[in-house]
Amino acid sequence: YIVDDLHRNRRVISEMQAQTLYTILSDMRGSANNALILVTTQLPYLAVQIFAVLVYSFLLQLVVACSGAVGLALEGSDRPAAFLGYFTIMLCSYIYFGLLRLYAEL
């Protein structure tokens, strides 16, 4: 309506400028609509479940690997390496479970 008013009633812009402005506004409106669709579309249930299985399997592998490293460290009385193994398990579990929870809520 504003472009029509500027062109017909006030004669501020020419017919060519009005058409160009309509085209630009139409493209902007379409792009905004596409962005809104991407933001508001829910993720498929299957994708969330596959992601959850991947996270759980990675954490299981991490626990097995770090447990072996902690066992070797404690066997050799290397307390800093044992602490690093425990810390790695706790930190990665906390981060990945947090990300999984955020992903599931999307």
Salt bridges, closest charged atoms under 4 A:
ASP4 OD1 - ARG8 NH1 2.92
ASP5 OD2 - ARG10 NE 3.12
GLU15 OE1 - HIS7 NE2 2.69
GLU105 OE2 - ARG101 NE 3.78
